[in-house]
């Protein structure tokens, strides 16, 4: 019984951790999906839109993207990759006096979109892997639980049978001792 209780406590903790992680990843995928949609829409409307952002807003954009990535628990490499792309765009914007060509910034925004889509795919892959792992873990727990319950039922049945056998043996012993006492008296 204690094994089942311990296994149940462990499983409940694992499930709670899974639910929290799943929620974070679902939020991250949703956020990335919206970010890709917004950037794609803005890039389609005005390919030079990111070029028109002044550097203080670019820093704000970088900080906002960084916050989203931190909250989404993305790895540092992906975060640095995205931050470097946005910063390089900011540096290009600062270094050029004349307005840059729209195609230049279209490729940059496309790069941002591609990075965000790549990160979204990785998050979806992680989510899928985590869900598969949760399903496997749940199945393994259910099998362990069933095994422990079956073993407990078998042990209780054996104990009950042994108690009945012991009671019958004690009754037979008492009867035999009674018969022995009677026989000794008659002799």
N, C-alpha and C positions, 0 to 999 in steps of 0.2 A: 504494500500500500504506500509506503514512503517513497519507493522508486517512482510510482505513478504520480504522486504528489509533486516530487522534485521535477520530473519530466514536464508536468503540466505548467509549473511555474516558469521553467526555462522557455517553454514554447510560448507562453503568454508574453514574456519579455521579447522574444524574437519577433513575434507578430506585431507588438507595439512599435518596435524599432522599424520593421518593414513598413508599417502604415505611415510613420513619420517620413521615412526616406522616400516612399512612393509619392506622398503629397508634395514634397519638395521638388522631386523630379517632374511631376505633372505640372506644377507651377512653372518650373524652368522651361519646359517644352512649350507651354502656352505663351510665356513671355517671349521666348525666342521666335515663336511663330508670329506673334504680333509684331515684333521688331522687324522681322524679315518682310512682313507685309507692308509695314509703314515705309521702310526704306525703299522697297521695290516700287511702291506707289509714288513716292516722292521723286525717285530717280527717273521714273517713267514720265512724270509730269514735267520735271525740269532737271535734266541731266546735270546741270551745273549747280544744283541746289546746295550741295555741301560746300561748294566753293564760295557761296554767298554768306556762309556763317562766319562771323568774326571770331577772333581767337579766344575771347573770353567764353563765347558760346561753345566753341569747339572743346575747350577745357571742361565745360559743363557736360557736353555730350560724352566726353571721355569718362568723366566721373560717373555719369548715369549708367553708361555701359559697364563700367567697372563694378558698380554697385549691383547691377543685375547679375553679373557673372559671379561675384562673391556670394550672393544670396543663392544662386543656382548651384553652387558647389562645383564649379567647373575647375579643371586642373589649371595649374599656374601657367603651363605652356600655352594653352589656348587663350587664356586671359592676356598674356604678354603679347601674343600674336595679334590679337585684336587691338590692344592698346597701341602697339607699335604702328599698325596700319593707320589708325586714327591720328596718332601723333605725327606720322610722316606726312599725312595730308595737311595737318595744321602747319607743319614746318614749310611745306611747299607753298601754302597759302601766304605765310608770312614773308617768304623770300621773293615772291613775285610781285612787282609793282602793278603790272597790267593784269586785267582779268584773265585767268587761265582758260584754255580751250575747254569746252564742255565735255569733249570725249575723254580728256584726262581725268576729270572728276567722275565721269560715268564709270570708268574702269575702277577707280577707287571705291565708289559706292558699291559697284558690283563685287569688289573684293570683300567689302564688309559684309554684304549679303551672303556671299559664298562662305565666309568664315562662320557667320551666324547659322547658316543652313547646316554646315558641317558640325557645328557644336550641337545643333538641334538633333541631327541624326545620331550623334554620339550619346546624347541624353536619352533619346528614344531607345537606342540599343541597350544602354544601361538599365533603363526602366524595364525593357523586355526581359533582360537577363535576370534582373532582380525579381520580377514576377515569376519567372520560371523557377528560380531558386526557392522562392516562397512556396510555390506549389509542391515542389519536391520535398521541402522541409516539412510542410503540412502532411503530405502523404506518409513520410517516414515517421512522423509523430503519431499519426493515426494507426499505423501498423504497430508501432511500439506500444501504444495505449491498448490496442486490441490484444496484443500478445500478453501484456502484463495483466489485463483483466481476465483473460482465459487462464493464465497461470494461477491467479488468485482464486478463481472459481474452482480450478482443479485441486488446488491446495486445500480449500475449504471443504470440498467434497471428500478428499482423502482424510482430512481431520475428522469429519463427521463419521465416515466409515470406521476409522480407527477407534473413535469414541464408542460407537455401537458395538464393535468387536470386543473392546475392553469391557464394556458393561456386560455383554453376554458371557465373556470369560469369567468375570467376577461373579456373575450369577451362577454359572456352572461350578465354579470353585466353592461358592457358598453351599450349593446343593451337595456337592461331593463331600465337603467337610461335614455337612449335616448327616449324610449317609454314612460317612466314616464313624462319626460319633455314635450313631445308632448301632452300627455293626460292632463297634468296640463294646458297647453296653451289652449287646446280646452274647458276646463271647464271654 
